[in-house]
Amino acid sequence: MIKFGKGVVKCRFLILIAAFALLVPSAISFANTRINYDILSYLPSDIETMKGQDIMVKEFGSGAISFLILENMDYGEAEALDEEIRQLDGVKDTIWYGTVANPGVPRDFLPEDLYEMFNNKEADSQLMAAIFEDTMGADETMNAIDKINKMAEGRCFVSGMGAVNTDTKNTIMEQTPVYVLIAVILCFLVMAFTMDSVLAPILFLLSIGMAIVYNLGTNFIQGEISYLTLALTAVLQLAVTLDYSIFLWHSYQEQTERFNGDKKRAMAHAISHTFVSVAGSSVTTVAGFLALCFMTFTLGLDLGIVMAKGVIIGVIGCVTILPSMILVCDRALEKTKHKVLMPNFSKLCQKITKHYRWIVVVFIAILIPAVYGYTHTSVYYDLASKMPDSTLSKQANDMLKKQYNMGATHIILAPSDMPSRDSRNMIQEIEDVDGVKMTLSLSSVFGPAIPEEFIPDDVKKIFQNGGYQMMLISSEYDTASDEVNAQIDEINNIIDQYSEDAMLIGEAPCTKDLITITDEDFKRVSTVSIAAIFLIIFVVFKSVSLPVVLLAVIEFAIFVNMGLTTYTGTIIPFIASIVIGTIQLGATVDYAILMTNEYKRNRLLGMEKQPAVAKALETSIMSIIVSALCFFAATYGVGTYSDIDMVSQLCSLLSRGAIISMLAVILVLPAMFMVFDKVILATSIGFRKKQQNRKRRI
C-alpha cells in the first residue's frame, strides 16, 4: 500500500482537479434521479394488494383515489371546480353528488341516503372523490394535487396518501438542504473543539461532501431512491465516515514526527496505514447497511445499497481527495493550529478498570429492564397520522374524520362478469360490517330499480372497465388500527364467498401487509447483521469469544437505546426497529474493535490484564469520544429540526444510540475484558505469543 500512498502524494493536484470535475456530472445525475415518496410502493410486487394496484392502473387507467372536502361552495361552484379538476394532467375522473345526480337519472330512483354521503349541511361542505391516472406516489398525481390545493385555496382540502406524499415531497425538498447545513455546522464545532486545527475540519467536511455528491450522483443505477434515503444519506454518510478522516489526520501527524517533518513521505505512509485500518473497520459498517438488503420490504434494499456505496466511496475519498487537500493546504493548516481542548482521561481509565466489578453489576441491573423495553417498543404504521398539523393533508384527513367520520378507503376489484345479484348481495353484507361508513358501486349508488341504459356512460366507466368492476368502501377506522385490520379480514371473508378472483386493495390493506412483512423482516435483518459482524470479528481477531463479547456490548447499547422509547412512552415509526438495530450495530461496533486492537497489542507485549486493559482504554478513548460526538452532532440537529416524523425520530434515535454505544464501549467493554480475560486468551489466536516466548527465555 505504500506505493499507492506515494502515488496519491505525487498526483495530488491531478486528483483534486479530477475530483472537482466529477462533481459536475454527479450533480447533474443526482438532479435527474427520481425521488419516490410512496413508502407503500416498496412492498413486494407479488402480494395481492400490489397486484391489484397494477390491475387498477392497467384496466381502469387509475391508481389512486383521494377524497376532497369542499367548504362553503354552492352547487354551481362545485360543478365549476369539478370541471377544472377533470382537465388537470394526472386526473382521470371525479365522483361527487353532481356525478350521480345526473339529469339522465330520475332523482326519485336515487337512494335516500345518497345526498348525505356527499354532503354535510352542518359543516356546509361537500365531498368529492378524485380518481388519478397513476399511483399515489407518481409525479403526475402529486403535481395534480398541488394544483388542486391552489385552485380553491382555503376551501378545497385533499385527503389520502396521495396528499400525504405531496406534502412529504414539498417538506423534504425544502428541508433537506437545511439538514445538511445543520449537520455540517454541528460536526465542525465538535471537531474544532476536539482537534488541534480549525482548518482541518473544513477540509474533512469538504472531502466528505464531495463523496456524498458522488454517492448521490451514482444513484441513477437504481433508477430512483426513496425520500427517506435522500433525507438520511448525507447525514449518515457524514456521521459514519468522518472518523476515517480523523484517523488519517492523526496518522499523518504521527508520521510527520517520525520522518522529521517530511510531509510528503509522512502522508504516503499515513495513507498506507489509514487504508489498511479504515478498510478493515468500514467492513462492519458496510455489513450493517447491506443487512438491510435482506428485507422483503425493499425500502431496506434502497437505503442499504446507497449507504453501503456511500461508505465505500467515503473510504476512497479519505485516502485520495483528503490527503491531496491536506498537502495543498499545508501552510494554512500550520497557521490555524491550536491547543486541543479535550481533558486527559488517564485517571478515568484507571478508575474504570479498577472498579470493573461494580460496572458489571450495573450492566446486569440495566440489562433486564433494557431487554424488556426493547421487546415492548410501540411502533406506528400510519404515516398520515404523523404529518405536521400545518400540512394541508393532515388538515384534510382530520376534516374528513370529523365531518364525515371517514378514515381509510378500501377498493374491491371484482370480475366484471360477476352477476349483478351477487354484486348487490356482497355489497349489502359489507355494509353490515362494523365500521363501514359507505360503499360506492354501480349497484349501491343506482340500485336495481334503475335500468342499465339510464346510467350515464361516463359513470359506468368509473366503476366498470375491461375485465373488472370497482367498488369503493369507506371505513370509519384509521389505517393501521387493530379495528381496520379486523375489518379487512372480515371483508376479505365476504369477498371470498362470492368470487375467488375478487381482491381488496387500498392503503389500509397494503399497510396491513406492511405490518406482517416488516415483522418478519426485522427478525431476518437482525439475524443477518449479527451473523455477518460476528463472522467479520471472528476473522479479524481469530477468536471465538471476542465476537460474543463485542456484540454483547453493542447489542446492550441497542437494547438501552430502543428500550428507552418504551419507558418514555414514545411511539416510533415501524422502520426504526430495523434500521436503528443494524446501523447502530454496524457503525458503532468500530469503537469496540478499536479498543480490542489496543487490548490485543498490549497483551502481545506481555502486559498483565489490568494494565493492558487500562492502557487500551486510555489509547482509544479520545478517538471513540470524538467519533461518537461527531455521529451525535450529525444526527441530533436533524432529529430536532425535521418536520417529517420518520426522519426526525430515526435521527434522534441514531444520535442517542451513538452516545449510548460510546458509554457502553468506554465503561462496559473494559469490564468485560477484565472478567473474561482468561477465556479470551484461551479462545483467541495471537494474544499470548510474545508473553509465552518471554517465559521461555526466562
C-alpha positions in Angstrom: 0.0 0.0 0.0 3.0 2.3 0.4 3.2 2.6 -3.4 -0.4 3.6 -3.5 0.3 6.3 -0.9 3.3 7.6 -2.8 1.2 7.7 -6.0 -1.5 9.8 -4.3 1.1 12.2 -3.0 2.7 12.6 -6.4 -0.6 13.1 -8.2 -2.3 15.3 -5.6 -3.0 18.2 -7.9 -4.3 15.9 -10.7 -6.5 14.1 -8.1 -8.1 17.4 -6.9 -8.7 18.6 -10.5 -10.4 15.3 -11.3 -12.3 15.3 -8.0 -13.8 18.7 -8.6 -14.5 17.9 -12.2 -16.5 14.8 -11.2 -18.8 17.0 -9.2 -20.5 18.3 -12.3 -21.7 15.0 -13.8 -22.5 13.8 -10.3 -24.7 16.8 -9.6 -26.5 16.6 -12.9 -27.1 12.8 -12.4 -28.4 13.5 -8.9 -30.8 16.2 -10.2 -32.2 13.7 -12.7 -32.6 10.8 -10.2 -36.3 10.4 -9.3 -37.3 10.5 -5.7 -40.0 8.1 -4.6 -42.3 9.5 -1.9 -44.6 6.5 -1.7 -43.5 4.2 1.1 -46.1 1.5 0.3 -44.7 1.1 -3.3 -41.8 -0.8 -1.7 -44.0 -3.7 -0.8 -43.2 -6.9 -2.7 -44.8 -6.9 -6.2 -46.1 -10.5 -5.8 -48.6 -9.9 -3.0 -52.3 -9.5 -3.8 -52.6 -5.8 -2.8 -49.7 -4.8 -5.1 -51.1 -7.0 -8.0 -54.4 -5.3 -7.5 -52.7 -1.9 -7.8 -51.2 -2.9 -11.1 -54.7 -4.1 -12.3 -56.2 -0.7 -11.3 -53.6 1.1 -13.5 -53.9 -1.3 -16.4 -57.6 -1.9 -16.6 -59.1 1.4 -15.2 -56.2 3.7 -16.1 -56.2 4.8 -12.4 -54.0 4.1 -9.4 -55.1 6.4 -6.6 -58.2 7.9 -5.1 -58.4 10.9 -2.8 -61.4 12.5 -1.2 -61.7 16.2 -1.4 -63.6 18.3 1.1 -65.2 21.4 -0.5 -66.2 24.0 2.1 -68.6 26.9 1.6 -69.4 26.1 -2.1 -72.8 26.1 -3.7 -73.7 23.5 -6.4 -72.6 25.8 -9.2 -69.1 26.5 -7.7 -68.6 22.8 -7.0 -69.6 21.9 -10.6 -67.2 24.5 -12.0 -64.4 23.2 -9.7 -65.2 19.7 -10.8 -64.8 20.6 -14.4 -61.5 22.4 -13.7 -60.1 19.4 -11.8 -61.1 17.0 -14.6 -58.9 19.0 -17.0 -55.8 18.5 -14.9 -53.0 16.3 -16.2 -53.0 13.2 -14.0 -56.7 13.3 -13.1 -58.8 10.6 -14.7 -62.2 11.3 -13.2 -64.2 12.7 -10.3 -67.2 11.4 -8.3 -69.5 13.7 -6.4 -73.2 14.2 -5.9 -73.4 16.0 -9.2 -72.0 12.9 -10.9 -74.7 10.6 -9.8 -77.5 13.2 -9.7 -77.2 13.4 -13.4 -80.1 14.8 -15.5 -80.3 11.5 -17.2 -81.1 9.7 -13.9 -84.5 10.3 -12.4 -84.0 11.8 -8.9 -86.8 9.6 -7.4 -84.8 6.5 -8.2 -81.7 7.6 -6.3 -81.2 6.1 -2.7 -82.4 8.5 0.0 -79.0 8.5 1.9 -77.0 9.3 -1.3 -77.2 13.0 -0.6 -75.9 12.5 2.9 -72.9 10.5 1.6 -71.6 13.6 -0.3 -72.9 16.5 1.8 -72.6 17.7 5.4 -75.2 20.5 5.9 -73.9 21.4 9.4 -70.4 22.0 8.2 -71.6 23.4 4.8 -69.2 21.1 3.0 -69.3 18.7 0.1 -67.4 15.5 -0.6 -65.7 14.8 -3.9 -63.6 11.7 -4.9 -60.7 12.5 -7.3 -59.5 9.5 -9.3 -55.9 9.8 -10.5 -54.4 8.1 -13.6 -51.4 6.8 -11.8 -50.4 5.7 -8.3 -50.4 7.8 -5.1 -46.6 8.3 -5.4 -46.5 9.2 -9.1 -45.2 12.6 -10.1 -48.3 13.3 -12.1 -50.5 12.6 -9.1 -48.6 14.8 -6.8 -48.4 17.6 -9.3 -52.2 17.4 -9.8 -52.8 17.5 -6.0 -50.5 20.6 -5.7 -52.6 22.3 -8.4 -55.9 21.3 -6.7 -54.7 22.8 -3.4 -54.1 26.1 -5.2 -57.4 26.1 -7.2 -59.7 26.9 -4.3 -57.2 27.7 -1.5 -58.7 27.5 1.9 -61.9 25.9 0.5 -60.7 22.7 -1.0 -58.8 20.1 1.0 -57.3 16.9 -0.5 -57.0 13.9 1.9 -55.5 10.5 1.5 -52.0 9.1 0.9 -51.5 10.9 -2.4 -51.9 14.2 -0.5 -49.6 13.0 2.3 -46.9 12.1 -0.3 -47.3 15.5 -1.8 -46.8 17.3 1.5 -43.9 15.0 2.3 -42.3 15.8 -1.1 -42.7 19.6 -0.5 -41.3 19.4 3.0 -38.3 17.2 2.2 -37.3 19.3 -0.8 -37.5 22.4 1.4 -35.7 20.9 4.5 -33.1 18.5 3.2 -30.5 21.3 2.4 -31.1 22.6 6.0 -30.5 19.0 7.3 -27.1 19.0 5.7 -26.2 22.5 6.9 -27.1 21.7 10.5 -25.1 18.5 10.4 -22.1 20.3 8.9 -22.1 23.2 11.4 -22.5 20.9 14.5 -19.8 18.5 13.2 -17.5 21.4 12.6 -18.0 22.7 16.2 -17.3 19.2 17.6 -14.1 18.8 15.6 -12.9 22.4 16.2 -13.3 21.7 20.0 -11.7 18.2 19.9 -8.9 18.7 17.3 -5.8 20.8 17.1 -6.8 22.7 13.9 -9.6 24.9 12.7 -9.0 24.4 9.0 -8.6 20.6 9.1 -12.3 20.1 10.0 -13.3 22.2 7.0 -11.2 20.1 4.7 -12.7 16.9 6.2 -16.2 18.2 5.6 -15.4 19.4 2.1 -13.9 16.0 1.1 -16.8 14.1 2.6 -19.3 16.5 1.0 -17.7 15.6 -2.4 -18.0 11.9 -1.6 -21.7 12.5 -0.7 -22.3 14.2 -4.1 -20.6 11.2 -5.9 -22.8 8.8 -4.0 -26.0 10.6 -4.8 -24.9 11.0 -8.4 -24.4 7.3 -8.8 -27.9 6.5 -7.7 -29.1 6.7 -11.3 -28.0 3.0 -11.3 -31.1 2.2 -9.2 -33.4 4.4 -11.3 -34.8 6.2 -8.2 -34.4 6.4 -4.4 -36.8 6.9 -1.6 -37.3 10.2 0.1 -36.1 8.6 3.3 -32.8 7.6 1.7 -32.5 11.1 0.3 -33.0 12.7 3.7 -30.7 10.3 5.6 -27.9 9.7 3.0 -25.9 12.9 3.5 -26.3 12.9 7.3 -25.5 9.2 7.8 -22.6 9.2 5.3 -21.1 12.2 7.1 -21.7 10.6 10.5 -20.1 7.2 9.7 -17.2 8.3 7.5 -16.0 11.3 9.4 -13.9 9.3 11.8 -11.9 7.9 8.8 -10.8 11.4 8.1 -9.8 12.0 11.7 -7.9 8.7 11.7 -5.9 9.9 8.6 -5.2 13.2 10.3 -3.8 11.6 13.5 -1.8 9.1 11.5 -0.4 12.0 9.3 0.7 13.8 12.4 2.4 10.7 13.9 4.2 10.0 10.6 5.3 13.7 10.3 7.1 13.4 13.7 8.5 10.0 12.7 10.0 11.4 9.4 11.2 14.7 11.0 8.8 17.0 9.2 9.0 15.4 5.7 5.3 16.0 4.9 5.1 14.1 1.6 6.8 11.0 2.9 4.7 11.2 6.1 1.5 11.4 4.1 2.4 8.5 1.9 2.8 6.3 5.0 -0.3 7.8 6.6 -2.3 6.9 3.6 -1.0 3.3 3.6 -1.7 3.0 7.3 -5.1 4.5 7.1 -6.2 2.5 4.2 -5.5 -0.8 5.9 -7.1 0.3 9.2 -10.1 2.1 7.7 -10.8 -0.6 5.1 -11.0 -3.1 8.0 -13.2 -1.1 10.2 -15.5 0.0 7.4 -16.3 -3.6 6.6 -18.5 -3.8 9.7 -20.4 -0.6 8.7 -20.9 -1.8 5.2 -22.1 -5.2 6.5 -24.7 -3.4 8.7 -26.1 -1.5 5.8 -26.0 -4.5 3.4 -28.0 -6.5 6.0 -30.9 -4.1 5.2 -30.9 -5.5 1.7 -32.3 -8.8 3.0 -35.6 -7.0 3.8 -38.6 -8.2 1.7 -39.9 -4.6 2.1 -37.5 -3.2 -0.5 -37.1 0.2 1.2 -34.3 -1.5 3.1 -32.6 -2.5 -0.2 -32.8 1.1 -1.3 -31.3 2.5 1.8 -28.8 -0.3 2.3 -27.3 -0.1 -1.2 -27.0 3.7 -1.2 -25.4 3.8 2.3 -23.0 0.9 1.7 -22.0 2.5 -1.5 -21.5 5.8 0.4 -19.2 4.2 2.9 -17.0 2.7 0.2 -16.9 6.0 -1.7 -16.1 7.7 1.6 -13.1 5.4 2.2 -11.8 6.0 -1.3 -12.2 9.8 -0.8 -10.4 9.6 2.6 -7.2 8.1 1.1 -7.2 10.2 -2.2 -9.0 13.5 -2.0 -8.4 14.4 1.6 -4.6 13.7 1.6 -4.3 15.8 -1.5 -6.2 18.7 0.2 -4.1 18.5 3.3 -0.8 18.6 1.4 -2.0 21.5 -0.8 -3.2 23.5 2.2 -0.3 22.6 4.4 0.8 26.2 5.2 -2.7 27.3 6.1 -3.1 24.2 8.3 0.0 25.1 10.2 -1.2 28.7 10.8 -4.6 27.6 12.1 -3.4 25.1 14.7 -4.5 25.5 18.3 -4.3 23.6 21.6 -6.6 20.6 21.9 -9.3 21.5 24.5 -10.2 17.9 25.5 -9.2 16.8 29.0 -6.8 14.0 29.9 -8.6 10.7 30.6 -5.8 8.6 32.1 -7.1 8.8 35.7 -10.6 7.9 34.5 -9.3 4.9 32.6 -7.6 3.6 35.7 -10.7 4.0 37.8 -12.9 2.2 35.2 -10.6 -0.9 35.2 -10.2 -0.8 39.0 -13.9 -0.7 39.7 -14.9 -3.1 36.9 -16.9 -5.3 39.2 -19.3 -2.5 40.1 -19.7 -1.8 36.4 -20.6 -5.4 35.7 -23.3 -5.2 38.5 -24.8 -2.1 37.0 -24.6 -3.6 33.5 -26.7 -6.6 34.6 -29.1 -4.4 36.6 -29.7 -2.3 33.5 -29.8 -5.2 31.0 -33.1 -6.7 32.3 -35.2 -3.6 32.0 -33.5 -2.7 28.8 -34.4 -6.0 27.2 -38.0 -5.6 28.4 -38.2 -2.1 26.9 -36.6 -3.3 23.7 -39.1 -6.1 23.3 -42.1 -3.8 24.1 -41.5 -0.8 21.8 -44.6 0.7 20.3 -44.5 1.4 16.6 -46.8 3.1 14.2 -47.5 2.4 10.5 -50.0 5.2 9.7 -47.6 7.8 8.2 -50.5 10.2 7.6 -51.3 10.5 11.3 -47.8 11.8 12.0 -47.8 14.6 9.5 -47.4 18.1 10.9 -50.7 19.9 11.8 -49.7 22.7 9.4 -49.8 20.5 6.3 -52.9 20.5 4.1 -53.1 16.7 4.0 -53.2 16.5 7.8 -55.9 19.2 7.9 -57.9 17.4 5.2 -57.7 14.0 6.9 -58.8 15.5 10.2 -61.7 17.2 8.5 -62.7 14.0 6.7 -62.8 12.2 10.0 -64.6 15.0 11.9 -67.2 15.9 9.3 -67.8 12.6 7.6 -66.5 10.1 10.1 -64.3 8.6 7.4 -60.9 7.0 7.9 -59.4 4.5 5.4 -60.7 3.8 2.0 -60.7 0.3 0.5 -61.2 -0.8 -3.1 -62.7 -4.0 -4.3 -61.7 -5.3 -7.7 -64.1 -7.9 -8.9 -64.6 -9.6 -12.2 -66.9 -7.6 -14.5 -69.0 -10.7 -15.3 -69.9 -11.2 -11.6 -73.8 -11.4 -11.6 -75.5 -8.2 -10.5 -77.3 -10.0 -7.8 -74.1 -11.3 -6.3 -72.6 -7.8 -6.5 -75.5 -6.3 -4.7 -75.6 -9.1 -2.0 -71.9 -8.8 -1.5 -72.1 -5.0 -1.0 -75.0 -5.4 1.3 -73.1 -7.8 3.5 -70.1 -5.5 3.5 -72.3 -2.5 4.5 -73.2 -4.5 7.7 -69.6 -5.0 8.7 -68.6 -2.9 11.8 -67.0 0.4 10.8 -68.1 0.5 7.2 -69.3 4.1 6.6 -70.4 3.8 3.0 -70.0 2.0 -0.3 -69.8 3.3 -3.8 -70.5 1.0 -6.7 -73.0 0.8 -9.6 -75.3 -1.4 -7.6 -75.1 0.7 -4.4 -75.5 4.1 -6.0 -78.2 3.4 -8.5 -79.8 0.2 -7.1 -81.7 -2.4 -9.1 -84.6 0.0 -9.9 -82.6 1.9 -12.5 -82.2 0.2 -15.8 -78.7 0.0 -17.1 -79.5 2.2 -20.1 -80.4 5.1 -17.8 -76.9 5.0 -16.2 -74.6 7.6 -18.0 -71.6 6.1 -19.8 -69.1 8.4 -18.0 -70.4 7.0 -14.7 -70.2 3.4 -15.9 -66.6 3.7 -17.0 -65.7 4.9 -13.5 -66.9 1.7 -11.9 -66.5 -0.8 -14.7 -63.8 -1.3 -17.3 -62.1 -4.1 -19.0 -62.4 -7.4 -17.2 -63.0 -5.8 -13.8 -65.5 -3.7 -11.8 -64.5 -1.4 -9.0 -66.3 -0.8 -5.7 -65.2 1.8 -3.1 -65.6 1.2 0.6 -65.2 4.0 3.1 -64.3 2.9 6.6 -64.8 4.8 9.9 -61.5 3.3 11.2 -58.0 4.7 10.7 -55.3 3.0 8.6 -53.1 0.5 10.6 -55.5 0.3 13.6 -56.5 -3.0 15.0 -60.1 -2.2 14.2 -59.5 -1.6 10.5 -57.3 -4.8 10.2 -60.1 -6.9 11.7 -62.5 -5.1 9.3 -60.2 -6.0 6.3 -60.2 -9.7 7.4 -64.0 -9.7 7.6 -64.5 -8.0 4.2 -62.0 -10.5 2.6 -64.0 -13.4 4.0 -67.2 -12.0 2.5 -65.5 -11.4 -0.9 -64.1 -14.9 -1.0 -67.6 -16.3 -0.7 -68.7 -14.6 -3.9 -65.6 -14.7 -6.1 -62.1 -16.3 -5.9 -60.8 -13.6 -8.3 -62.0 -10.6 -6.4 -59.5 -8.8 -4.3 -59.4 -6.0 -1.7 -56.8 -3.3 -2.2 -56.0 0.2 -1.0 -53.9 2.0 1.6 -55.2 0.1 4.7 -54.9 -3.4 3.1 -51.4 -2.5 1.9 -50.5 -1.3 5.4 -51.8 -4.5 6.9 -49.4 -6.4 4.6 -46.7 -4.0 5.6 -47.2 -4.9 9.3 -46.9 -8.6 8.6 -43.9 -8.3 6.2 -41.8 -5.9 8.3 -42.3 -8.0 11.4 -40.6 -10.9 9.5 -38.0 -8.5 8.0 -37.0 -7.3 11.5 -36.1 -10.9 12.6 -34.3 -11.7 9.3 -32.2 -8.5 9.2 -31.3 -8.7 12.9 -30.0 -12.2 12.4 -28.1 -11.4 9.2 -26.4 -8.3 10.6 -25.4 -10.0 13.8 -24.1 -13.1 12.0 -22.2 -11.0 9.4 -20.5 -8.9 12.0 -19.8 -11.9 14.2 -18.0 -13.5 11.3 -16.0 -10.4 10.5 -14.8 -10.0 14.1 -14.1 -13.8 14.2 -11.9 -13.5 11.1 -10.2 -10.2 12.2 -9.2 -11.4 15.7 -9.1 -15.1 15.1 -11.2 -15.5 18.2 -14.3 -17.4 19.3 -15.0 -15.4 22.4 -14.3 -11.8 21.2 -17.2 -11.7 18.7 -19.6 -12.6 21.5 -18.1 -10.0 23.9 -18.1 -7.2 21.4 -21.6 -7.9 20.1 -22.9 -8.3 23.6 -21.7 -4.8 24.5 -23.1 -3.1 21.3 -26.4 -5.1 21.5 -26.7 -4.0 25.1 -26.4 -0.3 23.9 -29.1 -1.0 21.3 -31.4 -2.5 23.9 -30.9 0.5 26.1 -31.5 2.9 23.2 -34.6 1.3 21.9 -35.8 0.3 25.3 -35.9 4.0 26.4 -38.7 4.6 23.9 -40.9 2.2 25.9 -40.3 4.0 29.2 -40.7 7.5 27.7 -44.0 6.4 26.0 -42.6 7.2 22.6 -44.2 5.6 19.6 -41.6 5.1 16.8 -42.0 4.5 13.1 -42.1 0.9 12.1 -38.9 1.1 10.1 -36.9 2.3 13.2 -36.6 -1.1 14.9 -34.9 -2.5 11.8 -32.8 0.5 10.7 -31.6 1.5 14.2 -30.6 -2.0 15.1 -28.4 -2.6 12.0 -27.0 0.9 11.7 -26.1 1.4 15.3 -24.5 -2.1 15.4 -22.6 -1.6 12.1 -21.4 1.9 12.8 -20.5 1.8 16.5 -19.0 -1.7 16.7 -15.9 0.1 15.3 -15.5 1.7 18.7 -15.2 -1.7 20.3 -12.9 -3.1 17.6 -10.6 -0.1 18.0 -10.2 -0.8 21.8 -9.9 -4.5 21.2 -7.0 -3.9 18.8 -5.2 -2.0 21.6 -6.0 -4.6 24.2 -4.6 -7.3 21.9 -1.5 -5.3 21.2 -0.8 -4.8 24.9 -1.3 -8.4 25.8 1.1 -9.4 23.0 3.7 -7.1 24.5 3.4 -9.0 27.8 1.4 -6.6 29.8 -0.7 -8.0 32.6 -4.5 -7.9 32.5 -5.3 -4.7 34.3 -2.6 -2.6 32.8 -3.3 -3.9 29.3 -7.0 -3.1 29.5 -6.4 0.3 31.1 -3.8 1.2 28.5 -6.1 0.1 25.7 -8.9 2.3 27.1 -6.5 5.3 27.5 -5.2 4.9 24.0 -8.5 4.6 22.3 -10.9 6.7 24.4 -10.2 10.0 22.7 -10.9 8.6 19.2 -14.0 6.9 20.5 -15.4 10.1 22.1 -14.6 12.3 19.0 -16.1 9.7 16.6 -19.3 9.3 18.8 -19.7 13.1 19.3 -19.4 13.6 15.5 -22.0 10.9 14.9 -24.2 12.6 17.6 -23.7 16.1 16.1 -24.6 15.0 12.6 -27.8 13.3 13.5 -29.1 15.3 16.6 -29.7 18.6 14.8 -31.6 16.9 12.0 -33.7 15.0 14.5 -34.6 18.2 16.3 -35.3 20.2 13.2 -37.1 17.9 10.8 -40.9 18.1 10.5 -41.1 14.7 9.0 -41.6 12.4 12.0 -40.0 9.4 10.4 -36.8 11.4 9.6 -36.9 13.1 13.0 -37.2 10.0 15.1 -34.7 8.0 13.1 -32.1 10.7 13.5 -32.9 11.2 17.2 -32.6 7.5 17.9 -29.3 7.4 16.0 -27.8 10.4 17.9 -28.8 8.9 21.2 -27.5 5.5 20.1 -24.1 6.9 19.3 -23.8 8.3 22.8 -25.1 5.1 24.5 -22.7 3.0 22.4 -19.8 5.3 23.3 -20.6 4.9 27.0 -21.1 1.1 26.7 -17.7 0.7 25.0 -15.8 3.0 27.4 -17.4 1.6 30.6 -18.7 -1.9 29.9 -16.2 -3.3 27.3 -13.1 -2.8 29.6 -15.1 -4.5 32.4 -15.8 -7.4 30.1 -12.1 -7.7 29.2 -11.3 -7.8 32.9 -13.9 -10.5 33.6 -13.3 -12.7 30.5 -9.6 -12.2 30.1 -8.6 -15.8 30.7 -11.4 -17.0 28.4 -10.3 -14.6 25.6 -6.7 -15.7 25.9 -7.7 -19.3 25.7 -10.0 -19.0 22.8 -8.1 -16.5 20.7 -5.0 -16.9 18.4 -2.2 -14.4 18.8 -2.9 -12.9 22.2 -0.2 -14.6 24.2 2.6 -15.3 21.7 5.2 -12.8 22.9 4.3 -13.4 26.5 5.0 -17.1 26.1 8.3 -16.5 24.3 9.3 -14.2 27.1 8.6 -17.0 29.7 10.7 -19.5 27.6 13.6 -17.1 27.6 13.4 -16.7 31.4 
